[in-house]
Amino acid sequence: MKYYCIGIKGAGMSTLAQILYDLGNEVIGYDDVKYYKFTEDGLIKRNIKIYNDQNHDLDKDTIVTYSAAFSPNHPEIKRVKSLGLKIVKYHEILGNITSMFKTISVCGTHGKTTTSSMITHILKNTIGCNYFIGDGTGHADLKNKLFVIESCEYKKHFLAYHPSITVITNIEKEHMECYNNLDEIISTFSEFANKSNKIIACGDDENIRKIKTDKDIIYYGFDENNDIVAKNIVLNSDGSSFDVYYNKEFYGHFLIPLYGNHMVLNALASIVIGILEGIDYKKIYDLLLTFKNAKRRFYEEKVGSNIIIDDYAHHPTEISATLSSCRQKYPDKKLIAIFKPNTYSRTKDFKNDFINVLNEADKAYITPIECNRENASDYPNITSQIILDGLKNGELITDDEISKLDNYENSVLCFMSCASVSHLIENYKNLKK
């Protein structure tokens, strides 16, 4: 079959395109973004053609899918409609793919990408698996029986999937432009969890405990009432170590080169999957020890005397976790946060939370809001300034004002957003040359 993926440089669409290609389909794509993005790596490897204009022909039997970041009124979407091409929703295609394998679906407000990556790292280096990870990383082979998929609750899209095992990392308010309240979010996660045969969930999360199901649940966390528990946790500049107890019995000691309690929880979920798939302790231990984080998840680079962090954090809880990880690894360095808000709705809904967590940094710089899927006119008076007004030591920064960061030495500069911050980082690196 032939597929045309509009918005192919987006993390999710890039991954889908790679999987479709691996399954033997012809795949091409379109994107407005002309500069290189890290999500292109897998596309380049497969020689998938990317167009930036509307001047190319499309076969009449081509199936079109497009990213949520693209409006139905986008010129390229209007063009494919005028050609009478079949359009299939992104999540529906993924749903069909999940039905082809024993699918391990990783969902939750935070930690989906890292947990999916951890599970994939363990499985692909032992028994083999296909995987869809929301950092632009994907692979599929019909010979593999397992499929690990990061599953997002945005617009309830994950309800189209067919999981055998569901991992739930946490449940919190998010995507409030799609949900009426937290109760509706919990209810949606309940509906999704009940589609699977087995549930693995963080039992420390009070909202997860509200899920109603008669399915088998394995709870993990720090509290003793969980089925698998992390104890004797040590967090230092070398990483995180902890003991694991499974059904009250000591299972093993682990060391991960990652930072923060949230990473210990992500590792626990991965360990449970390893146990269920019959992988021995030593293999799990060794693979977690060698795990390198997902793309744009606490990616580090040294620039002069400073450490640059590129991180996907965009929700207050994620920002707090990222900044805490910076403090753990670099306790003696000044911490500078550079945050790019990416939706008007999230900025409006979590204004006070953003203020509280960004005040954890020694200095916070906020860029203007960058948003493709919302109109500024629908959110009057919602700008980055509503966050800046509450910061103890905050300042607006634009692409042309990167020189504001020039005076920092022996510091950690943490760039955070689910939108691309690569141009900001490159501008800073050019400044320091």
C-alpha positions in Angstrom: 0.0 0.0 0.0 1.0 3.6 -0.5 0.9 6.1 2.4 1.3 9.9 2.4 2.1 11.3 5.9 1.4 15.0 6.3 3.4 16.5 9.2 5.9 13.7 8.8 8.6 15.5 10.9 6.4 15.4 13.9 7.5 12.8 16.5 4.4 10.7 16.2 4.0 10.9 12.5 7.6 10.2 11.8 7.4 7.1 13.9 4.3 5.9 12.2 5.9 6.5 8.8 8.9 4.3 9.8 6.7 1.5 11.0 4.5 1.6 7.8 7.7 1.4 5.7 9.1 -1.5 7.8 5.8 -3.4 7.2 6.4 -3.3 3.5 4.4 -0.2 2.4 5.5 2.7 0.1 5.8 5.8 2.3 6.3 9.5 1.4 5.6 12.6 3.5 5.1 16.3 3.6 6.0 18.9 6.2 6.2 22.7 6.4 9.3 22.5 8.5 12.3 22.7 6.1 15.1 22.6 8.6 16.5 19.4 10.1 14.7 17.8 13.1 16.0 14.9 15.1 12.8 13.0 14.2 14.1 12.8 10.6 16.8 10.3 11.5 14.7 7.2 11.0 13.2 8.7 7.8 16.6 9.4 6.4 17.8 5.9 7.2 14.9 4.5 5.2 15.2 7.0 2.3 11.6 8.2 2.9 11.0 11.2 0.6 9.9 14.4 2.3 8.2 17.2 0.3 7.9 20.9 1.3 5.6 22.0 -1.4 2.3 21.1 -3.2 3.9 20.5 -6.6 4.3 16.7 -6.5 2.0 14.1 -7.9 0.2 11.6 -5.8 -1.2 8.2 -7.0 -4.9 7.9 -6.8 -4.6 4.8 -4.6 -2.5 6.7 -2.0 -3.8 6.6 1.6 -3.4 10.0 3.4 -3.0 10.6 7.1 -2.1 13.9 8.8 -0.8 15.2 12.1 -3.1 16.9 14.7 -0.8 19.9 14.3 -2.2 20.5 10.8 -5.5 22.2 10.4 -8.0 20.6 7.9 -7.8 24.0 6.1 -4.1 23.6 5.5 -3.4 23.9 1.7 -1.9 20.5 1.4 -4.8 18.8 3.1 -7.2 20.7 0.9 -5.2 19.5 -2.1 -5.4 15.8 -1.2 -9.1 16.2 -0.5 -9.6 17.8 -4.0 -7.8 14.8 -5.5 -10.3 12.5 -3.9 -7.7 10.5 -2.0 -8.6 8.3 1.0 -7.9 10.0 4.3 -7.4 7.7 7.4 -6.9 9.1 10.9 -3.4 8.6 12.4 -4.7 6.9 15.5 -6.9 4.5 13.4 -3.9 3.3 11.4 -2.0 2.7 14.7 -5.0 0.9 16.1 -4.9 -1.5 13.1 -1.2 -2.1 13.7 -1.7 -2.9 17.4 -4.2 -5.6 16.5 -1.5 -7.4 14.6 0.8 -8.1 17.6 0.8 -8.8 21.3 0.8 -5.1 22.2 2.3 -3.5 25.4 0.7 -0.1 25.6 2.4 2.5 27.8 0.1 5.4 28.8 0.0 8.1 31.5 0.3 11.8 31.8 4.1 11.7 32.2 6.9 9.3 31.6 5.4 7.5 28.6 8.3 8.0 26.3 11.0 7.0 28.8 9.1 4.0 30.1 8.4 2.8 26.5 12.1 3.3 25.7 13.2 1.3 28.7 10.8 -1.6 28.0 11.9 -1.6 24.4 15.6 -1.6 25.3 15.0 -4.7 27.5 12.9 -6.6 25.0 14.6 -5.8 21.7 18.0 -6.9 23.2 16.5 -10.2 24.6 13.4 -11.7 22.9 12.8 -9.1 20.2 10.0 -6.5 19.8 8.5 -3.9 17.5 8.2 -0.4 19.0 6.6 2.9 18.5 8.2 5.6 20.8 7.1 9.2 20.8 10.5 10.6 20.2 10.6 9.7 16.5 11.8 6.1 17.0 10.0 3.2 15.5 10.6 -0.3 14.1 8.5 -3.2 12.9 9.2 -6.7 11.8 6.4 -9.3 11.2 8.6 -11.9 12.8 8.3 -10.2 16.2 5.4 -11.1 18.4 5.6 -8.1 20.7 4.8 -4.5 20.0 5.6 -1.7 22.5 3.6 1.5 21.8 3.6 4.8 23.6 -0.1 5.7 23.9 -1.4 9.2 24.3 -4.7 10.2 25.8 -4.9 13.4 23.6 -8.5 13.5 22.2 -8.9 9.9 23.5 -7.0 8.7 20.5 -5.6 5.7 22.4 -9.0 4.2 22.6 -8.5 3.0 19.0 -5.6 0.7 20.1 -5.8 -3.0 21.0 -3.5 -3.6 23.9 -2.8 -7.0 25.5 -0.9 -5.3 28.4 -1.4 -1.7 29.6 1.2 0.2 31.6 -0.1 3.3 33.4 2.6 5.6 34.8 0.4 8.3 36.4 -2.8 10.2 35.8 -3.0 14.0 36.2 -4.8 17.0 34.6 -3.5 17.5 31.1 -5.0 18.3 27.6 -7.8 20.1 29.3 -8.8 21.5 26.0 -10.0 17.9 25.3 -11.5 17.0 28.7 -14.1 18.6 30.9 -12.4 17.6 34.2 -10.1 15.2 35.9 -12.9 12.7 36.4 -13.4 12.4 32.7 -9.6 11.8 32.3 -9.7 9.0 34.9 -12.8 7.5 33.3 -11.0 7.5 29.9 -8.0 5.8 31.3 -10.3 3.2 32.9 -11.9 2.5 29.6 -8.5 2.1 27.9 -7.2 -0.1 30.7 -10.2 -2.4 30.4 -9.4 -3.1 26.8 -6.3 -5.1 27.9 -5.8 -8.5 29.6 -3.4 -7.3 32.2 -2.6 -3.9 33.8 0.7 -2.7 35.3 0.2 0.6 37.1 1.9 2.9 39.6 0.0 2.2 42.8 1.4 5.4 44.5 -0.8 7.5 42.2 -4.1 8.2 43.9 -5.9 8.8 40.5 -4.7 5.4 39.2 -6.2 3.8 42.3 -9.6 5.2 41.2 -9.6 3.1 38.0 -12.5 0.6 38.0 -11.6 -2.7 36.5 -11.9 -6.4 37.1 -8.7 -7.1 35.1 -5.5 -8.4 36.8 -3.5 -5.4 38.1 0.2 -5.4 39.2 0.9 -2.2 41.2 4.4 -0.8 41.5 5.8 2.1 43.5 7.4 3.1 46.7 4.6 2.3 49.1 4.6 -1.1 50.8 1.0 -1.9 49.6 2.3 -2.3 46.0 3.1 -5.7 44.4 6.6 -4.5 43.4 8.3 -2.0 45.6 11.6 0.0 45.3 13.4 0.4 48.7 16.7 1.7 49.9 16.8 4.3 47.1 20.0 6.3 46.7 20.0 9.4 44.4 23.4 11.0 43.7 25.5 12.5 40.9 26.3 9.0 39.5 22.6 8.1 39.0 20.0 6.2 41.1 20.3 2.8 42.9 17.6 0.8 44.6 16.4 -2.6 45.8 13.4 -4.2 44.3 10.9 -6.4 46.3 8.4 -8.5 44.4 5.4 -9.8 46.4 7.4 -9.0 49.6 10.4 -11.0 48.5 13.7 -9.5 47.6 14.1 -9.6 43.8 17.4 -7.7 43.2 19.4 -4.6 43.3 19.5 -2.1 40.4 21.6 0.9 39.3 20.4 3.2 36.6 22.4 6.1 35.0 19.3 8.3 35.4 18.2 10.9 37.8 15.2 11.4 40.0 12.6 9.3 41.8 10.4 9.4 38.6 13.1 7.5 36.8 13.1 4.8 39.5 9.3 4.4 39.0 9.8 4.2 35.2 12.4 1.5 35.8 10.0 -0.5 38.1 7.4 -0.6 35.3 10.1 -1.9 32.9 11.2 -4.5 35.4 7.7 -5.9 35.7 7.5 -6.3 31.9 10.8 -8.1 32.0 9.6 -10.5 34.7 6.3 -11.2 32.9 8.2 -12.0 29.6 10.5 -14.4 31.4 13.7 -12.4 31.2 16.2 -13.1 34.0 17.3 -10.6 36.6 20.9 -10.3 35.4 19.8 -9.4 31.9 17.3 -6.8 33.1 20.0 -5.4 35.5 22.6 -5.1 32.7 20.2 -3.6 30.2 18.9 -0.9 32.6 22.5 -0.1 33.5 23.2 0.5 29.8 20.0 2.4 29.0 20.5 5.7 27.4 17.5 8.1 27.7 15.0 8.7 24.9 15.6 11.5 22.5 15.1 15.0 24.0 14.8 13.4 27.5 17.5 15.0 29.6 19.9 15.1 26.6 23.2 16.7 27.8 26.0 18.6 26.0 28.9 20.5 27.4 29.4 24.0 26.0 32.5 25.7 27.5 32.1 25.5 31.3 28.3 25.0 31.0 26.1 22.0 30.7 23.3 22.2 28.2 20.1 20.1 28.8 17.6 19.6 26.1 14.4 18.2 27.6 10.8 17.6 26.4 9.3 18.7 29.7 6.3 20.9 29.1 3.9 20.2 32.0 4.6 21.6 35.4 5.1 18.1 36.9 7.6 17.3 34.2 9.5 20.6 34.6 9.8 20.0 38.3 11.2 16.5 37.7 13.7 17.7 35.2 14.9 20.5 37.4 15.2 18.1 40.3 17.3 15.8 38.1 19.6 18.7 37.3 20.1 19.5 41.0 20.8 15.8 41.7 23.4 15.5 39.0 24.9 18.9 39.3 24.4 20.1 42.9 27.1 22.7 42.8 26.1 24.5 39.6 23.7 27.4 39.1 20.5 26.2 37.4 19.1 28.3 34.6 15.7 27.3 33.2 14.7 28.3 29.6 11.1 27.3 28.9 9.1 27.6 25.7 5.3 27.2 26.4 3.7 25.4 23.5 -0.1 25.8 23.9 -2.3 28.7 25.1 -4.7 26.3 26.9 -2.0 24.7 29.0 -0.4 28.1 29.8 -3.9 29.3 31.0 -4.8 26.1 32.9 -1.5 25.7 34.7 -0.3 29.3 35.1 0.3 29.0 38.9 1.9 25.6 38.7 4.3 26.8 36.0 5.2 29.7 38.3 5.8 27.5 41.3 8.1 25.0 39.5 10.1 27.5 37.5 10.8 29.3 40.7 12.8 26.2 41.7 15.5 27.4 39.2 18.0 30.1 40.1 16.8 32.1 37.0 14.0 31.4 34.5 13.7 32.7 31.0 10.4 32.3 29.2 10.0 32.5 25.4 6.8 33.6 23.6 4.2 30.8 23.3 4.7 28.7 20.1 1.5 26.8 19.1 0.4 25.2 15.9 -2.9 23.6 16.9 -4.5 26.5 18.7 -5.4 30.1 17.7 -4.1 32.9 19.8 -7.4 34.8 19.1 -9.3 32.1 21.1 -7.2 32.9 24.2 -7.2 36.7 24.6 -4.6 37.9 27.1 -2.9 34.6 27.4 0.8 35.1 26.8 4.1 34.1 28.4 3.8 37.3 30.5 1.2 35.7 32.8 3.9 33.3 33.9 6.6 35.9 34.1 4.5 38.1 36.3 4.7 35.5 39.1 8.4 34.6 38.9 10.9 35.7 41.5 13.7 36.0 38.9 12.2 35.6 35.5 12.8 37.3 32.1 11.4 37.1 28.6 13.7 35.7 25.9 13.3 35.6 22.1 15.3 33.9 19.4 17.1 37.2 18.8 18.0 37.7 22.5 20.1 34.6 23.1 22.9 36.9 24.2 21.1 37.2 27.6 22.6 33.8 28.4 26.2 34.8 27.5 27.3 35.7 31.0 26.7 32.3 32.7 29.7 30.1 33.5 29.9 26.8 35.4 26.1 26.6 35.1 23.4 24.2 33.9 21.2 25.7 31.2 18.1 23.6 30.9 16.0 24.2 27.7 12.5 22.7 28.1 9.5 22.4 25.8 7.6 19.8 23.7 8.1 22.3 20.8 11.6 22.3 19.3 14.2 24.3 21.1 17.0 23.2 18.9 17.4 26.6 17.2 17.7 28.3 20.6 20.4 25.8 21.6 22.2 26.2 18.3 22.1 30.0 18.6 23.6 29.7 22.1 26.3 27.4 20.9 27.2 29.8 18.1 27.3 32.6 20.6 29.9 30.7 22.7 32.2 29.8 19.8 
